[in-house]
Amino acid sequence: MTFDDFVATRLRDLLRYATVLSCDPHLAEDIVQEVLIRAQSRWRRIGALDSPLHYVRRMVTNEFLSWRRRRATRDVSVPPESFSGLVETGHDPIVVFDERDAMLTRIARLPPRQRAALVLRYYEGLAHAEIASIMRCSEGTARSNISRALATLRSGTESAAPISTRIGGKER
């Protein structure tokens, strides 16, 4: 598979994954763009792998996690239309919207590694071993991140991370 074929078939999936991870469609585009630039320069090696998508998805995850260390403070916007396929429609659209908005806000406030593990598990449908491989951690750590994220979501209390995230060690 050529790089152009890969991008033609997987760009939408990568953008959707990065959007769910970052809760910001504009940041997701930046992340995917950076990753694809690096992947293109290494495509001979990446394209020869058994699963180039798995490797590129790992690159997207790493870029998302690294983004916090490199960028200035940004507000995380959670446009509900970006996640329209994630929630089943109910009887009262207003109630459904409010519940979805509250859940997306709680997800956006999770620590980045917990959010990444949660998205990989329930949005991408990956097994714990695949999540551990993508996040470069043990399976136990991947399960722990998922478990902690779910516990936080179930309790209805967010972690200490505000929606406006701190980047580079300074609050701006």
Secondary structure as the mmCIF struct_conf table of DSSP 4:
data_model
#
loop_
_struct_conf.conf_type_id
_struct_conf.id
_struct_conf.beg_label_comp_id
_struct_conf.beg_label_asym_id
_struct_conf.beg_label_seq_id
_struct_conf.end_label_comp_id
_struct_conf.end_label_asym_id
_struct_conf.end_label_seq_id
HELX_RH_AL_P HELX_RH_AL_P1 PHE A 3 SER A 22
BEND BEND1 CYS A 23 CYS A 23
HELX_RH_AL_P HELX_RH_AL_P2 PRO A 25 SER A 41
TURN_TY1_P TURN_TY1_P1 ARG A 42 ARG A 42
HELX_RH_AL_P HELX_RH_AL_P3 TRP A 43 GLY A 47
TURN_TY1_P TURN_TY1_P2 ALA A 48 ALA A 48
BEND BEND2 LEU A 49 ASP A 50
HELX_RH_AL_P HELX_RH_AL_P4 PRO A 52 ARG A 70
BEND BEND3 ARG A 71 ARG A 71
HELX_LH_PP_P HELX_LH_PP_P1 ALA A 72 THR A 73
STRN STRN1 ASP A 75 ASP A 75
HELX_RH_3T_P HELX_RH_3T_P1 PRO A 80 PHE A 83
TURN_TY1_P TURN_TY1_P3 SER A 84 LEU A 86
BEND BEND4 VAL A 87 VAL A 87
BEND BEND5 HIS A 91 HIS A 91
HELX_RH_AL_P HELX_RH_AL_P5 PRO A 93 ALA A 108
TURN_TY1_P TURN_TY1_P4 ARG A 109 ARG A 109
BEND BEND6 LEU A 110 LEU A 110
HELX_RH_AL_P HELX_RH_AL_P6 PRO A 112 LEU A 118
HELX_RH_PI_P HELX_RH_PI_P1 VAL A 119 TYR A 123
BEND BEND7 GLU A 124 GLU A 124
HELX_RH_AL_P HELX_RH_AL_P7 HIS A 128 MET A 135
TURN_TY1_P TURN_TY1_P5 ARG A 136 ARG A 136
BEND BEND8 CYS A 137 CYS A 137
HELX_RH_AL_P HELX_RH_AL_P8 GLU A 139 SER A 155
TURN_TY1_P TURN_TY1_P6 GLY A 156 GLY A 156
BEND BEND9 ALA A 160 ALA A 160
BEND BEND10 ILE A 163 ILE A 163
STRN STRN2 SER A 164 SER A 164
STRN STRN3 ILE A 167 ILE A 167
TURN_TY1_P TURN_TY1_P7 GLY A 168 GLY A 169
STRN STRN4 LYS A 170 LYS A 170
#
